[in-house]
Structure formats: C-alpha cells, structure tokens
Amino acid sequence: MKNAVLTILFLGIMIALTASLVWDSEVPIRQGVNIEWFRTGTQTSDGCAIYVWSDTKLGERDLWAQKVDAQGNLVWGDPVLIDGKPDRQEDPVITMTTNGDFIVAWIDFCFDPDGDVYAQKISSDGQLLWGEGGKPVCTTTGTQIGLNIESDSAGGAFIVWSDSRNPSKDIYGQRLSQSGDPLWALNGIPIANGEGEEEQNTMLPDGQGGMMIAYTHKYVDNEDIFMKRFNASGTMVWPEKLVIADAPGNQGKVRMAALQNSEFVLTWEDQRNTDPDIYATKVNLDGQKLWQDPFVVFGDSGESSFAPQHNPRIQSTSDNCVVIVWEDRRLDSQFPDLFAQKVSADGSLLWNPNGLALCVAEFAQKGVRLAADSNGGCYIVWDDHRNGNTPNDDIYAQHLSATGEELWTPGGRAVCTAANQQEGGLVKVAGSNVFINWMDIRDGSVGIYYQAYDAAGNELLEDNGNMVFWGLSGDTPLKDYLMLPRQDDVAIVWQDTRFANLGFRIFFQYLDFDGNVALEANGRPVTLSTGAKQVNPAAAINPQGEILILWEDHRLEHPSIYMQLLGPNGERLLGDHGTKLTEAMPISQKEPRVSWHDGSFYVGWSNYDEVGTSYRYHVYGQRIAGTQKMWGVDGIMVGTLTGDELNNQCILQDLQENFYSWERFDPSDYTQSVYTLKMQPDGNPANGWPVQGIRLSTHQDWDTMQRFPVSGLTNDGVFVMWQDKRGGMIYENYYGQHVSHAGESLWDPLGINLADYGREQSAAVVVDKEGFRDEIIFTWCENINGMYDIIAHKYSLAGSPLWGDLGYFVVEKDSTQSNPSVGRFENGAMALAWSDFYGIESDIYYKYIDSDGSLHGPSIGYVLCDAGKKQYDPLVVTKGNNAIALWADGRSSGKTEILGLYAQRLSNELVSVSDPALPPAPPFELLQNHPNPFNPSTRIRFNVSSPGKNLSLAIYNLRGQKVKTLADGSFEKGSHSLIWDGLDDAGRPVASGIYTYRLFDGTTAQTKRMVLMK
C-alpha cells in the first residue's frame, strides 16, 4: 500500500544513481512498530468499540484502526489502514457521526514538515469512505496540532486545532460535510486568535447545528477561560466572547458536558486563591451563566491544611446531572488521590460536600476518563500506581450509582494488573457493553489491550484483558551495533531498547547475501531477560561460525562484563543468561573488546581497580579457548603497571587479533599517550615487547594529548593511528605508528603526522583485509570551516605516503559527510559508505576506490539509502566481490528519533584489480540544488555525458502536480545549471514546503527534493 502511494503521489521520488545495489529494496534487520496510543476510541451503535492508533510497522508512521466486540473478537480481522501516505500521520481523534459512520482526523506530515490536518471517514465495517489519503482539513503554513473533534447534526464533524500560522498559538476550526467537503473557509476559520496564546479547549455540538467551545487564553503568565458559540455556517452567534473565568491567578484545563435543554456545564482548575481548586458554571445557548458566580465544586484554599486539586474531568449523566472527578492532594502532598462530586442541573452538590473519596489508595491515581451509564451513574477509569508505584502502573475502574454508591470493588476494581506498565485508560459504553482499553507494555513493548463488562459488571474477557494490537517498541542506539562476516552470511549484533522498562538487551541476527534473515524477525536476544540492562556489545567470529559476544551488564551491584558464545545456528552455549567474565567484582568494568586469533578468542576490557584511596581504570585481557578461560579466572593486566604508575588511568580502545591498544592518562602532568601491546598465548607479552606496552609516540610536552587509537594488521605487525593535539591543543590531527611483531617502532619514534591539513580530523577507519596487508589504507573526516569531508590515504609499510602527501578527497561538498566505513573486495577494490548531510536530512552514500586511489562514481557519490528522515553511521563488510552495508535508519522517527537497522548489498562483480570500473555511467546526472533549504531562489545543477541530449527539467509539489517547467530542449555535453525563483508557470509565488525537481530524457528520470522556506 505504502509503496503504491509513493509511486503515484511522488513520481518515483528520489530516484537516484544507485550503481550496483543488488537487492530491490533495503532489508529491515530491526524495524519496530512503536505504537503511539493517543486515547482515541469510540463506541459504536452495534455494541462494539473502535480504537485508532499510529504505528511504524511499515517503516514510517501510519494510522490504523480496529473494531472489537464484547466477546473478544477483532471484528475487522487485520487492522484497517486509515492513512499510509509518506512521512508520518499521528495524533488521531475520532467521532461517531449522526449517520452511524466514523470520522477520524489526524496531524499529517506528508506535505508539510510542520504538519497539516487531514480526515477520513470510515464505515462500521471498516471501509474508507473518502478515498485513499483522506480529505485535507487545513494545509496552510505554520504548525497545526492538538486536535479536537465532535460530530455535527448532518453526518459530518466539527474539527478544531491549535494553529501557529499567525504565528502565536491560536485555535482554528473547520466543519466537514458528510462527504468530507469543507463547509467553512478553506483551511479553517479563527475560533480564538487574540493576543497571546489560545490552545487548550473543550468543544461540543450545540444541538442546533452549530457548536459550543470553551478555551484557555494565556497572555504573559496569566490564564483565563472564555467561551464562544458558532452556528452551522461558522458565524459566531454571540456578539462577544463569554468570560467564564478571569479572576486573578490562573484558570485553565477547562472541560465541558452537555445537559438537557441545550445547557452546558463547564469545570476547570482555578487558582484565584492560595492553590488550585475546582470550579464550575452552567451556560445556555444565549451565553448566559445560570449558576452563582463563582461556583465552587471543591476548594480548601484558606483552610489551615489546604492542598491543590487538579485536572478535573466531567461527564453528564442520564438524570440531567454531571459528575466531576479530579486529582486531589489533601491526603497526600506527593501522590494525588481521586475525588468526585455530582452536581444537579440547578447547581446543587448531590454528594458529600467535600467530595466523594473515589480512590485514596497508596501512591498516585490519575488520568481519569468517564462514561455515563443509563441509570444516572457513570463509569470511571484511571491509571493507578498502588501496586508499587511506577513502573508498576495499572488500570483500575469504578462504577458509581446515581447516588454515589460504589457498585464495583470499593476503592476501584482492578481492570489490568499485568506485569510492568499499563496506562492511558479509556472507557466507552455501547448499549449494554462497557469497554475499557489502555496502553500496555507487559511484554516490554507497547500494545493496546481491552476488557469488556456487561451491565451487571461481569468481566467478559480473560483476566488482564485481550490484545487489540501489539508491536515491537524501542530502537537501536547509534553506534551500538556491529556486523561481522561469516562463511555464507554476516552476523549483526546490536544493543536494543525494546525492553527499556526492563533494561536494554543485546540482540543478534544472521543475514545472507540474498537478503534473507535466519533467525526470528527483529533478532534474537543473546540471553533471556535478567531484568537489567546490557550495553556496549563487542563480538568476534571463529572459523566455525561461532560468535563470542561481550557486553557491559548491570544485573549486579556494579557494571560487569558478561559474555555469551553463540553456536553457528544461534544456540546459546554459555547458558541462557550468559557468563560473567571474571569472578572478581570491581566497582566497574567497561569497554569490552574481542578478536579471534590462532584458535582462541582474545578478550580485553577496562577494569576499575582500587589504587590506594582512589580508583583507576586499567586494561585487562583474557584468552578463551573453547569455553575455557586460559589466563586465570579474572584475566591479567595488559600493560603491567607498578608503583606510582598504577595511578595512571588506562582505557582500552582497540583489539586486533592479539594486539591491544589503549589510552594512558598520567595525572601527574595531565598528559595522555597511546600504547600497544602484543600478547602471547600464555598471557605474557610477545618476545621483544615491554610489559607496559609500546608507547607509540615519544612526544612528551604539555600538549601531549593522544586519544582514540584505531589499528589494522600488516604483514610486519600492526599499524595504529590516533588523534593528537600536539602543536597547540587547538585541533586534533591524526598521527600514526607502525610496530613490528618484535615490538619495534618502525616509523619515526615521535609518530608520523599522516596528513597535516592544519585542521580538525576525526572518525578514522583503518582498512584491514587479509591478503592486502602489504599496504596501509585508512580514511577519516576532515573539518573544513565547520563541515566535514572524507579523505582516504595510503601509506607504504615503510611509512611513505602513496596517495600524495595528504591523501585523496573521497567526497567534497558544501555540507557534512561523516562516519565513513570501508570494505575491501577480494580483488583489492574498496567500497566506502558514509553519512551524508547534503540534502534535507542525512542519507547514506557510497563510492568505489581502487587500490591506486582512483575513485569511481559521481563526484557526490552514489545513493545507498535516502529514505525519509535520517540515516546514519553505515558499516560495510565484504565477502568475495560483494559487500553488505548496514546503517541506523530513522524513517520511523517523529516526535522523537526512532532508529531501526537496515541493510543493502553492493555488488562489485564487474570490478577487476586493474580496472574497478562500475557499470556505464548514465547519460546525465542530476545534482542537489543549492542552497537548500532556500528563499527565494535556488540553483539546480546537472551534468550531461553525451552531446545533443534532449532533457526536460520540471518542478513538482508533493501532490505530484507540475509547478514549473524550467527547461525542455537539447543540452550539450558538460555541466549545466538553472535558477528557480520560487514562481510557478503563471509567475505566481508558491508556498513554503517540500518540492521535487525531475530531470527526464524520455526514458529515464532522476528526481531530488528541496525545501522552500519563507
């Protein structure tokens, strides 16, 4: 569905040069569902309930709905996709119309990064009635959020929202007909747009074809409440807004319920006195207040033991009264309880004058929602913390009679007390059925559950409710993922936040070169749950395909390193909970590293040792053969320190085979150096190596600050490069050293400045592949005026630069390119991928490099992935003449960034050692516009590789409508550029937003995005 929408609406948006991408689309390794529950539901006329939510199971955030009955059936089978346009749709509201259908409205980011308002009508059997994509309600500039919806009297609906077009926060509204046509002014009419901010509101139909709306007005630090009435045509009925409350102090959080005879009761939180109290009033259609003013529902301001009352909710009852429930701290200053009051139509308090104590259990009760029964009472549901406080939130409910009698368990009936957290309860009454639903993370990720009751209060579904929908939550934190090649596939290991309430865990997956995963969708955990977080994974693979994974584990009092050995098929060989690396229990262990060498796994970590009256990190190591620890139960110190040297702090940074590399900080002179040490199988330094390791640079001065060593193996030993601040501490350059197997520094004892541009350098990667260790190749990011480009360089084993003195720019743009990763093919060519910030959001690009430094592909690189939102930090591994790239993918992001893991295969089958050429270059190349975003004009560039090429260049909006034809004719070979001034074909200025530009030769099209931001 979503792919079809993309094709139709976006004309193949972002069709880009992809060179030799093998798979038709990238493969999701870890893609969450990430349900957002907005407490959106309604009863139906046939005794059921409908719930609406947003999730990311298709990648981007979409809207879904499901209908349930009181017998636990999902009436529509699979959830119904309400809207699945590109980007995200979220924050839905729903109302049942007078003709028995349902209108859903939402905030839609498909065409506007600030959000628009759209709506869709669905039938009781789940059919979309207004066509795919819904009806636009408001698509003007500015931010639209905070929807509210109510049905009108003719099968349509009133929709209001908070709108920043002016640009302060105002309230705008629209009435949609039963066919979805706007009945008021295009993009809505101003409901409240005075000086200051109007946002929070409560709205109901007035029974005469119009609507009543009350809202909070904030000016400077003062909040007051006003009310208006609009008729069916959108005209304000009263000559002036009605003042509901404008006393000194703040009045807000207003809510409204409708009585008979077209009268309305409003309640709010009022702080005109010492602290917030609960007030109310009744208003008729003529805008008259009918109760004494002020009318206090409950207030203890002025009493000796006053306490705040907050967040009132209101529900009209079948006997023409209202029930008001609020959060109250009179009995507990820290955690609110719930109190209630019933008020008659004439303004009499019908229950205890101080309010009915609805629930005064331990800890907090909050988040109330109400629904009326047919006997003058009401049902009330809330989030309850009585069973151990957060994160043990549960759902409780009560049925109050017309006289305030508790018809269910006194103090509240447990609706759901499943493990972990349940919140966001909602109650709806459909005929004789009572539906309560909520957001539930009993399984670590968000699901939507519900329970049903009959009129007698009998529970109709299983204990703790039935599931409506569930999906994986959380994501993969940046940089906390690994990819390692095996014989016929790659192993992917990552830190996962799907069980954030139980503790992050380490997961893994196998991916073959056909794009198939071998294990469960979204991976398998390396251990069963321990109830504690696992972070910072490290992994290595042996020739049998077994994987040793280590991580920092928080199940004990202090962070410790645990490990798991996984069999070739993913079986856990060190028990379901892993094994602690050491028997010792220092205050902290961190930074695990692991490598495979000569029949054993070599392991390293940083151990927080007691040194006198303080603590210092030191580097430790272990060799593991099979499942046996070969260097004692607690391993050995790598880079042995004695005496005062124990005050030096050492942090392990890299481990290649049996070469350990670390930082060593000396507090006596505040300098930091980098060290390397080769270890023998017996746990001693290799012959010729000092026990404290080789210091890689003899530079010793006030500016000795060396850090973040990375290394690669050579035929002669190991190459190590590091960031170095010598020369003034202004910026960090990369220095390097080559150390022989015998422990001899082969280059200048001070180290070699690898490429002295006189600028900041970072994110170095050393290219290391067996069979090509007679040369040293590495890449890094070069800071140029605050933006990073990527440079690659090659050195001989003797320390001579081979790609000029300063290396070759892989990519050089007027933007940032970062986090390079390089994989080397068996024929010597390399694929290099990076995060590219040239467009609106970061994408993944790549290029090919020959062993002589020749670059292949467009100057800006090939597009590996330019899906919506941001993509980051690729990893590239190779097998034969194929490579797999893995990256963090933010296509599911919205209110917060949500990162999945995606992969794509790159082919290099046509590359030879002497000529790593790619498939023939296309006849033209469309480049990114500049500047971008822009106002009022931007330059669009493109290259033509053959003479006399007929091309058309046109601008489109995101609805696929052509806005402007910039060029249509013949172009000679070479570079070309055209200016777009933000005008359409009729010479009219276009609105701010996202546009695409498309270069087309009759058979092939290339398309890119740009943003006009006025």
N, C-alpha and C positions, 0 to 999 in steps of 0.2 A: 504493500500500500504506500509506504513512505517513498520507496524508490519511484513509483509511478508519479506521485505528486512532484517529486524533484524533477523528473523528466518533463512533465507537462508545464509546470509553472516556471521553471528556471532555465529551460532551453539547454539542458545539459550543463548547468552552471559549473564553472571552474574546471572545464575540460582542459587539461594541461599536458605538456610533454611529460610522458612517464617512461620513456625509453623502454626498459626491459622488465617491467613489473610482470610477474608470472601469473599471480592469482587474479581473478576477475575483480575481487574486492578484498580489502584487508580483512584479516581473521581476528575476531574478538577472542582474546585469551582470558580476559577478566572484564566482563561488562555487567554492571549492576542494574537492578530495576529501580531502586531508590524511590520508593513510593513517597509521595507527599500527600498527607491526609489533611484536608482543609475543612473538616467537619461539614462536608457537603452531602446532604441526603434529603429525601422527601418521602412521604407516604404516597401510596397510590390508591386509586378508587377500587381496586380489586383485592385489597387486603395485603398488599406487599409493600416493599420498600425499595428505593433505588439509591445507590451510592455512587458518587463521582470522585475520582482522584486523578492525579497525574503521576506518570512514572517514565522511566527511561529504558524499558526493556528492548525497544527498537534502536537504541543509541541516544537519540535526542529525546527531550521531554515531551510527551504527548498526553492527551486527555482520554480517560477511559471511564466506562460506567458498567454497573452490573445491577440486575434486579434479583431480589431474593424473596422467598416466601417464608411463611412461619413453620414450614416443615423442614427447612434446611436446604432447599433446592436452589441452585443457581439457575434462575428462570431462563436467562438468555444463553446458557451454555458458557462459551467463552466470553470474556468481557467485550463490550462494544467499543470500538474506537470512535470517540466523539470527534477528535480532530488530531491529525498527524502531519500537519504542514512542517516544513523545515524549521529549524531552531526550536524554540520551546513554547509550549502552551501550559499555563499553570493557573493556580488560584481560582478554581471554578466555584460558581454558585448555581443553584438550581431552584426552580419553582414549578409547581403543577399549575397548568393553565385551566381556564374555565371549561375547555372542551376536552379535558382529560389527557392532553399531551403534556410534555415537559420541555421547558426552555432552560438550557444551560448557557451561561455566559462565562467568559474567562479572559485573562490577560494573554495576549498573543504577541510574540516577539519575532514572528516570521518576517515581517516587512519593516519593522522599526525596532532598533536596539533599545529604545525607551519603553516599548510596549504599546499595543493597541488593545481595544476591546472588541471581541467577537462573540457571536452567539450561535447556537444551533438548537433546533427543535427536534425532539425525538418522540416517537410514539410509545405506547405502553408495551409494544412488542419489540422495541429496540431499533426501529428503523429511523434513519436520518431523514428528516422531512424538508430540510432547507438546502440540501445538496452538500457535496463534499467541500470542506474548507470553511463552512459556516457563513454567517452574514456579518459584514463589518458594522459595528455599532459606533465606534469612534476611532478614526485613523489620523487625527490631527497630530501636530508636533507636540512635544512635551511628554511627560510621564503620566500614564493612566494606571492607577492601582486601586485597591480597596473597594471591590465591587459589592453591590447590594442589589437584590432582585426581588420583585413581587409581581404576581400576575395582575393583569388588568381585567376588565369585565368582558372582553371580546376575544379571548383566545390568544392574546399577546402578553406583553410584560412591560413593566417599568424597570429600567436599569439605571442605577446611579453609581458614580465612581469619584474618586479623588483625582484631580486633574491639575497639572502644573504648567499648562500652556501659557499662563499669564505673567510670570512663572510661579507665583506663590501657589500654595495648595488650596484649590477651590473644589467645590462639588458641582459636577455637571451630570445631566441626566438625559435619557432618551426613552421614548416609548416605541416598541416594536409592534407591528401588526401581527396577526396570526400567521401571515405569510413571511414575516421577517423584514418587512419594509419599515424604514424609519418614518414615524408619524410626526416627529418634531424636527427641528432644524438639523441639517447634516452635521454630524459629529457632536450632537447634543446641545442642550440649552444650559445656560448657567443657572444652577439651583441656588448656589450661595457663592458669590465671588467678591466679597467685600475686602477691605483692607485687613491684612492679617491672614490667618490660615483657617480654613474650614475643611474638616476631613471626616472625623468620626460622625456617623449618622445612624438613624433608625427610620424606616420607611414602611408604610402600609397603604393599600388601596383605600380610598375614602368612601367606597360604596356607591359613588355617583359617577364612576368612570374616570375619576382622577386619582390623585394620591396625596397623602399627608407625609411630611418629612420633618423631622427634628434633627438638629445637628449642633455640634460643639464649635464655637468660634473662639480662636485663640489669637490674641493680639498682645505682643510683647510677652509677658509672663502671666497674663490673665485669661481665664477661660470662662465663657458664658454659654448659655444654651438658648437657641432660637428655633422657631418653627414656621413652616410655610405650607400652604396648600396650593396645588396646581390642578387645573381641570384637564379633561381628556385631550385638549388641544395644546397643552403645555403652557397655558397662561396662568400666571399667579392670580389666585382668586382674591386673596385679601389685599388691601391697599398697602399694608406694611407687614414686615415680618413680625411675628408674635414673640415677645420676650417670655421665655419660660423661666429663666433664672439668670440674673445678672448682679447678684449680691457681691459684696467684697469677697475676695478669695476665689478659688477655682470651683466651677461646676462643670462636670463632664460625665462621660460614659453613660449617656442617656439611652434608654430603651423604651419601647412603646408597645402597647397591646390595645386591641380594639374591643370595645363593648358594643352592646346593642344600641339601637337608636343613633348610630353614626357618632358615637362618642369614643374618645381615646384617652387612655391613661398613660402618662409618662412617668418614669422613675429615673433617678440619677444619683450620682455621688456628689455631695455638696460640702464644701469646705469653707463656708462663710463664718464658721465658729472655730473652735480650737483645733478640731481634727475632722476628717471626713465623716459625714452622717448620710443617711438615706432619706431622700425627699421624693415627693411625687406631686402630680397635679392631674386634673382631668380637663380636656379641651373638647369643644364641639366643632361642628363644621364651619361655624361662623367665626372661629378664632377666639372664643370666649373661654376663660378659665372658670370652671364650675365648682372647684373646691376652695376652701380657705387658703389664702396665700400668705406665708408658706405653709405647706402641708408636710409634716414630718412623719415618715414611716417609722423610723427609729433614729434617735440621736442621744448621745450621752455627753456631748460637749458641755462643759460647765460643771459636770459632776466631779467628785473627788477622784474617781477611778475611771476617767474617760479612756476610750480606746477607739481606734479607727474602724469604720465599716466601709467596705469596698465592693466594687464590681456587682451592682445589682442586676438581676435578670427578672423578667416579668412575663406572666402568662395569663391570658384571660381564661375564665372558666365557664362552664355551660350554664351556671346560675347567675351570669352577668356580673361577676366579680373579677378581681385579679389576684393572683398570688405573686408576691415578690420575694425572691431569695437573694441573700447577699453573704459575702465573706465577712466574718466578724472576729475581732481580736480581743474582745472584752475578757475572755477566759484564758487567753494565751497570747502574749505580746509577740511571740515569734511565729507561731503557726496559726493560720486562720481556721475557724470553725464555720459552720453554716447555720444561719438563722433564717426564718421565713415569717411572712405576715400575709394575711388575706385582707383585702380592702374591698368593701362593698361599693356599689355604684354611687352611693351618696357620700362616700368618703369616710365610712366608719371602719375602724380597725376591729376585725372579727375574731382574731386570735389573741393570745397573750399580748398585753400592751408593750411588753419588752421584746416581742418576737418569739416565735416557736423555735426551740432549740432542735433544729433538724438533725445535725450531727456534730458532736463535740468529742469525737474520738481523738486518740493521740496523733500527734503530728498534723499535717495540713490536709484540709478538704477544700477543693477549689474547682474552678472550671465548670460551673453549673450550666445545665441545659434543661428545659422544661417542655412538657406537652400536656394538654388537658385530657381528662377522661370525660365521660358523658354524664357524670353524676355530681358535678360541682367541685371535684377534686382535681389533682394533677399528678403526673409522674415527673420525677426529678432524678437526674443522673449527674454524677460528678466524679472527678479524679480524687482518689483517696490514698493518703500515704500512711495509714495507720499500721501497716504491716512491715514496719522497719524503715520508713522514710525512703526518699529517692536513693537508689533507682528501683525501689520496690513499689512503684505506683500501681494502684489497682483501680478498678471501676466498681463503684457502688451506686445503688439507686434506692429510691423510696417512692411509695405510692401513698399520697396523703388524701384523706377523705375531704369532703366539703367542710367538715368541722375541724380539720387539722389532725385527725387521728392517723397514726402510723399503721397502715394496712399491711405493710411488709415488715421485715425484721426491724425492731427498734434500733435507731442509730444508723440504719442503712443495710440494704441487702447486698451481699457480695455477688456482683454480676460476673466479674472475672478477677481471679487472684492467681492467675498463672505466673510462672517464673518471670523474672525481670520486669519490664516496664509496660504498662498499659495506660493510655491517656487519650484525651480528646473525645470523650463520650458524647453521644448524640442520641436523643430519644424521639421517636415518631410513633404516632398511633394511627393505624389503618384498620378501620372497622373495629372488630373485637381483638385485634392483634396489636401487641406493643413490641416495637423493635428498638433495641438498644445496640449501637455499634460503637467501635473505638479503634484506635491505632494500637497495634500490639507488636512488641518485639520479644516475645517469649523465646523465639528461636534465634535471637541475636540480630535479626534484620526486621525491617518494618513489614507488617502485614495488616490487613483490615479484617476484623472479626465482628460477629454479631451474635446476639441472643434474642430469642422471641419468647413472649409470655402471652397467655390468654387473659381474658378479662378477670378471671379468678386469681391471677397471679401465678399460675403454674408455669414452670420452666419447660419450654417445648424442645429445646435443642440440648446437645451434650454439655456437660459441665465446662465452664470457661468459654463456651461459645463455639460457633462454626466459622471456618475461614471463608471469607469472600475472595480475597486475593492476597498473595504473598510474593515477595521477590527479594533478591539479594540487595542489601544496602552497603554503604561504605564505599571505599575505593582503595587505590594503591598509592601510597605516598611517593612523591618524587624521589628518584634516585634509589629507592629501596627495592630494586628489582635487578635480577641477574639473568643472563642467558648463556648457556654453555652447549657446545656441540657434542653430540654422541655419534655413534656409528651411522644410524639411519634417521636421526631426528635431532632436535635440540631440546634441552631441558630448560624450563623457565621457572625461576624461583622469585617469590615476592612477599613483601610484608602487606598484610591485608587488614583493613579496618572494619570488615563486615560484622565483627563481634565486638564493636568498640565498647559496649557496656560490660562485656566480659573480659576484655583485653585483646589487643591486636594479636594476630597469629600469622605464622609463616605458611604459605601455600606453594604448591608446585604443579606443573603441567608439562606434558610432552607434546611437541608439535612436529609432525613430519613434513617433508618437503613437498607434499601435495596439499598442505594446508589443513590436515586432519589432526585433531587432538585425541590423545589416547585415554585420558582419564575423564572424570566427571566434568561436566560443563562448569567453568569458573574455577577449576582446580581442586586439588586435594590437600588437606592440612597435613603438615609433617608430623603433628601429634594430635591426639584427642585434646579436648579442652582441659586446661588446667585452671581456668578462672583468672589467669594473669597474662599480661602482655608479653609478646615476643617481638623483638625489633632487631634491625641491623643484620640481616642474614648475610652469610658467606657460604660459598659452595664450590666443590670441585668434583670432577668425574674421573673414575678409573677406566681402564680399557674394557672392563666387563659391563660398563654402563651403569654401575652403581654410583650413587651421589652421596657424598658426605656434606651435610648441611649443618652449620653452626649459627647460633644467634645469641643475642643478649636476652636473658629470660628473667622475669620479675616475679616468679612464683614464690621465692623465698624472701627473707627479710631484706637482702641486698641483691642488686643485679649480679647475675652469674651467667657464665657461658654454658649453654646446653648444646647437645648435638644429636643428630639422627642420621643413620645410614639407611638409604633407600635402595631396595633391590632394583634390578633392571625394569621391573614392571610396576614399580612404585610401592612395593611392600615395605613396611617399617621393620627394620632388622634390629633396632635398638629399643624395642618396646613401644607401646602406644603413646608414651609420654616423653620419650627421649631420655637421654642420659646426661647427667651433669658431667662437665668436662673434668673438673677437679673435685677432690674430696675437701680440700681447704675451702673456707668460706670467707674470703676477704670482704671488705666493705663494698668493693665494686670490681667487676670485670667488664671490659668493653672491647670494641673494635676487633672482633674475630676475623681472622683470615685463614684460608686453607688452600693448599695446592697439592697436586699429585706428582710424585717423582719416584721413579725406580722402585715400584712395588709398594709404596706407602703413601699415606696422606700426611703431609706436613701441616701442622696447625700452629697458629700464632694468635696472641691476644695481648691486651694491656691489663695488667693486674695492679690493683691499688694496695700497695704494701705499706705497712707501718714502718716508719723510719723515725726512731726516737719518739718525740711527742707529736709528730705530724705524719702525713701520708703522702706518698708519691706513686705515680704510675710507673711501672717498669714492664718491659717486654718479656713475655714468656712464650715457650714453644712446647710442642708435643709431636711425637711421631706415632701414627696409628697404623698398624699392620693388621689387616682383617678388621677385627673389632677390639684389638688389644692395644693398650697404651704401652709404648715402648720406653718412654722416658720418665717412668715413675707415675704414681697416682696423681701428682699435681704438676707434672711437667717440670721444665727447667727454665731458669732465667736465660734469655738470649741477650748477649751483650752484657756479660757479667760486670757488675759494679761492686766496688768495695769501699769501705771507709766513708769519707765525705762525699764520694761520687754518688752514693745512694740517695743523696738529696737531689740529684738530677732527675728530672721527670722525662720518661721515655714513652712515646705513643707510637704503636705500630701502625704503619701506613700501607705497606705493600708486602706481598709474599709471592715470589715466583719460584716454583719448584722448591729448592731448599735454600733460597736466598731471601733473607728477611731484611726489610728496610724500614727505618723509623726516624722520628724526630727526637732530638735530645735537648732539653732545656736546662741550662745551668743557672740557678737562681743567684749564684754568687756574683755574676756580672751581667745577668739578664740577656744572655746570648743563646741562640738556638742553632744547632747544627744537625746535619743528616748523616746517618750511619747505615751501613750494610754489613751483613754477616752471612757467610755460607756455613751451613751446619752439616755435620756428618751423620750417618745413620745411628751412631752410638750416642748422639747428644753432645758431642764435643765440636768446637769449631773445626772447619776443614783445615788441612795442613797449610801452614803459612798465614793463617788468619789470626789476629789477636783476639783474645777472649772478649774484649769490649767492642769488637767490630771495627770495620774500617771507617774512619771519618772521611767523607767524600770530598771535602774541601778543607785545606789548611788555613783558609782565610780566617783571621781572628782579630776582630776590632769591635768597636762599639756598634757597628752596623751589621754584625753577624746575626742575621735573622733568616734562617733557611727552613723551609717547610714544605709539606705535601710532596714527598718523593714518590715518583712512579717509575717502574722499571720494566725492562724487557731482556730476555736472554739473548746472548750472542754465542757464536762458536768459541769465543775466547773466554767468556764469563758472563758478566751482567752489565747492562747499561742502566744508569739511574739518572733521572733529571728531576730538578726541584725548583721551586720558586725561591728567589734570592734577592734580598733588599740591599745588598752592598752598593755603595756609591751614593748614599744619602738618605736611604729609607723612604724615598719619595714614591717609588714604584717598584714592582717586583718583575725581574727578568728571569728567564729560565737559564739555569746552568746545568751542566751535565758532567758525568764522570763514567769512565769505563774501567771496571775492575776485573782482573783476571781470575781464573779458577784458583790460582795460588794466592789470592789476596793482595795483589799488587795493583796500585792505581796506574793505569796505562796512559792516562792523559795528564795534563798539567795538574800538579798537586792542588792548585787553587780551584780546579774545575774550569770548564770552558763555558764562556758565555755563548749560548747556542745561536742566538740571533738578536743582536743588540740594536733594536729599533729605538731605544730610549723611551719606551712606553710600557704600560702595564700589560702583563701577559698572564694567562690563566687557562685552566681546563685542558691540560696537556694529556695526550694519549700516545703511548708507545705502541707501534705496530710490531707484533711478535708472532711469527709463524714458523714452525719447524720447516727446514728446507731453505729458509731465506735469512738465516742468522749470520750471514757474512756481510751484512749491512745494517745500518740503524736508521729507521724511519719513524718520525713522530710528527704530531700535529698539535696545534694549540690555538687559542683565541687571542687576538691582538687588539688592544683597546686603542681605537682611533677616534679622538675627540668624543669620548664617551660612548661610542658604539663599537661593537666587536666584529672583526672579520676573522676568517680562518686561514691559517698559513700551515703549510706542510714543509718538512725539511728532511734531508737525508745526509747522513754522515758515514764516512768510512770507519772501520774498526780502529784505524789509527788516529781518528779524531779530526779528519779533514772534511769540511763541508763540501757536498757534492752537488747541491742544487743552488748554486750561487752562494754568496756569503750569508744571505738572510732567508733562504727558502723561497718557495713559490706561494703566492696567494691562491688558495683554492676557490674562494669566493670573496668578492669585494663589492659591497653595496653601501648605499647611504642608509644603513639600518644595522641592526644587530643580528649576527649569526653566532650561535653558541653551542656548547656541549657536543663537539664532534665525536664521532665513533668511526673506527676504521676496521674493515675486514679484508683479509688478503686471500685471493684465489690461488689455486694450485699453480697457475701459470704466471704468478708474480704480480698481476694487476690487482688493484685495490678498489673497493667501494667505500666511499666516505659519506656518511649521513650527518645531518646537523639540524638543530632547531633554528628556524628562520623567521625573523620578525619583520620582514619587508612588507607583508600585507597587513590587513586589518588586525589579524591575530596571528599568533605563531603557528607555523606549519613545519612539516618535515620535508627537507630537500636532500638530494644526494648527487654525487658526481663520481666519475671513474678516474683513477690515476694510474698511469703506467709506472713501471719501476724506474724509468728515466725522468719522472716528474711531469710527463705530458698529461694534460687534463683533457677529458673528453666529455662533451655535452655542452649545453648552453652556458653562457657566462654566469647566469644566475643559478644554474643547477637544474636538475630535474625535480619535479614534484613527486614526492613519495606519498604524502598524505596532506590534503588541505581541507579536511572535513571541518564542519562548523566548530566554533570555539577554538581552544588552543591545544596544540600537540607539542610535546616536549621530549627532550633527552633521549634520542634514539640510541639503541645498541645494535651493533652489526656483528654477526658471526658468519663464517663461511664454511662450506663443505664442498670440496671439489671446485667446480666453477659456478656454484650457486651460493647465494647469501640470503640470510633471513634478517630482516630488520624488525626490531621491537621498540615500541615507544609508549610513553604515557599520553593518553588521549582524553581530552576534556570535552568531548562532544555532548556529554550528559550534563555539563555544568549549567547552573542557573543562578539562584540566589547565592550559592556557594560553589566553589570549584569541586567537581567530582571527576576523578581521574580513573579511567579504565586502562587496560593494556591491550594493544592491538599489534598485529604483526603482518608483514608482507614479504614475499620472496622476490629477490632480484636475481635475474639471470645474467651470466657472463659467458654464455656458451660460444659466442662469436669472437671472443677476445683471444688473441694469441699473444705470446710473450713479446713478439716483435711489433705487433700492431693491435693494441687493445681497442680497436675502433668499435663503436656501437653500430646498431642498425642505421641506415642512411638518415641523415638529418631531414626533418620535414621541410617543405618548400617555404615556410615562413615561421616566424617566432613572435608571438605577442608578449610584450613585456609589461611589467606592472607600472601603472600610472604613477606620476609624481608631481606634486605632493599627494599624499593620501593618508588621512582624510584631507579634503581641500575646501576652499572657499575663496573666491568664486570660481576659479578656473584650475584646470589640471592638464598636464601634458601626457599624452598616450604615445608610447613608442613601439615600433615593431621592426623586425628585420625580414628582408626578402632575400632568399638564396638563389632565385632564378630570375632572369630578366623578363620584363613584359608580363608580370603576373597580375591578373585581374582579381582585385580584392574589394570587399566591402567592409567598412568599419561602422558599427552602429551601437547606440546606447539603448539599454532596456531598463525598465523598472522591474522590481521583483515580482510583479504580476505577469511578466512576460510580454508587456506591451512596449513596442518600439517608441522611444522618446525622441531620438535624434539620429539621423544618418550623417556621420562625419565625412565619410568618403565612399565612393563607389566608382572604381575605374582601374586603370592599369598603373602598376608601380614597377620601377626598375629595381634591379638587384642592389641591395645595400640597406642602410638604416633610414628609417622614416619616423617622423613624429608629427602629431596633430594636437591642437589645443581644443578642449571642450570648455566652453564658458558657462556651463550650467543652464543653458537655454534649450528648449525643445525645438522641434522643426518649425513651429509657429512663432519662434522668437520670444516665448514666454519663459520666465524663470521657473525652474522646477523646485519642488520642495526638498528639504533635507531628507536624507535617507541613504539606503544602500542601492547602488545601481550596478549593472553589469555592462561590460563592453565586449563586443564579439567581432572577431576578425574571421571572414569566411571567404573561401575561394570557389565556392560552388559545390565542393565535395567534403571539405574538411573545415572544421570550425575550432577556434580557440577562444576561450572566454575567461575573463577575470572580473573580480569585484572591486568596487571603490566606494568611498563614502563621501557624500556631500554634507558638510556640517556647517550650517549657517549660524 
